[in-house]
């Protein structure tokens, strides 16, 4: 059983802006390239779950034009982390005290007043569990924060206590990762990943979480 995981294409925002549920558009040409590459990878009549945010819906719509056999559904569990009042604000303009408070209680703190990292983990885990319980191949079109949560779920981690636990690297814009269930006796499922869209800068968290998306 296989789960294809695709991040949306490059967004039309200035660098350094905090965006999670901020409903920005993705670059149309980059989206078209990602859709074309993804269309060549997915099997016939695959179920594709899509974040309801515009940048993911754009990719799903472009993919649907190329592959009308695919079955699309929107799943709010695949949306990016909600940064609340900091959505659309440059990271450099967010007070240091707000970032310090997040890092001090990374799992439970609702940065921007909306959603915590562990709330994100819980909803992604719900979608993750449902996928493997169905025992059917599927694809997700989603976000970097969701894919970081998936990386933790692969390791059996369902809650985080500190920012140090959060994966440093995020998938590039338009990057596809393929997750396959283990065969009997093979141990944990292996993650194969390769960029099939547009390679972009990979966000990291150092002293502070700089960008979940």
C-alpha positions, 0 to 999 in steps of 0.5 A, spaced: 500 500 500 502 506 497 501 513 500 503 519 495 505 525 498 505 532 494 507 539 497 503 545 493 507 549 488 511 555 490 506 561 493 505 568 490 508 571 496 514 575 498 519 571 502 519 571 509 512 572 510 508 567 515 503 563 512 499 557 514 492 558 513 493 565 509 489 563 503 495 565 498 495 563 491 501 558 488 504 560 482 500 558 476 506 556 471 509 552 477 503 549 479 502 546 472 509 543 472 508 540 478 501 537 476 504 535 469 509 531 473 504 528 478 500 526 473 505 521 470 506 518 477 499 516 479 496 510 478 489 510 475 483 512 479 487 513 485 483 517 491 486 524 492 485 528 498 486 535 498 487 541 503 482 546 502 487 551 501 487 555 495 494 553 493 493 546 494 486 546 490 490 549 484 494 543 484 488 539 484 484 542 479 490 542 474 492 535 476 484 533 474 484 536 467 490 532 466 487 526 469 480 526 470 480 518 472 482 521 479 478 521 485 478 528 489 476 530 495 477 536 500 480 534 507 481 540 512 485 535 516 490 536 511 490 544 511 497 548 514 497 550 521 493 556 523 498 562 525 492 566 528 494 573 528 500 572 525 498 570 518 500 574 513 505 578 517 513 578 516 517 573 521 521 579 522 515 583 524 513 578 529 515 580 536 521 576 539 517 575 546 511 571 541 516 567 538 520 565 545 513 563 548 512 558 542 519 555 543 518 555 551 511 550 550 512 548 543 507 543 543 501 546 546 502 553 545 497 556 540 502 561 536 498 567 534 492 564 538 489 559 533 492 552 533 498 548 537 503 544 534 500 538 537 493 540 535 496 539 528 499 533 530 492 530 532 488 532 526 494 529 521 494 523 525 487 522 524 487 522 517 494 518 517 490 512 521 484 513 516 488 512 510 492 505 513 486 503 516 482 503 509 488 499 506 488 502 499 493 506 495 492 514 496 495 521 495 495 527 499 496 534 496 498 538 502 503 543 506 510 542 509 507 543 516 503 537 515 508 533 511 513 534 517 507 531 522 507 525 517 515 524 518 514 524 526 508 519 525 512 515 521 517 514 527 511 513 532 511 520 535 504 523 536 505 529 540 511 534 541 514 537 547 519 541 544 521 545 538 527 540 537 523 535 536 520 538 529 523 536 523 528 541 521 527 540 513 521 541 509 519 538 502 521 543 497 515 546 493 512 541 488 516 535 491 513 528 491 514 523 497 512 516 496 511 512 502 510 505 502 507 500 507 512 495 510 512 488 507 511 482 512 518 482 516 521 488 513 520 493 519 518 500 518 515 503 512 520 506 508 520 513 505 522 515 498 522 522 496 524 525 490 522 532 487 518 532 481 516 539 481 520 546 482 525 545 487 525 551 492 528 553 498 527 548 504 525 552 510 528 550 517 527 551 524 534 554 528 533 557 535 526 559 533 521 555 528 521 560 522 516 557 518 512 551 519 509 552 511 
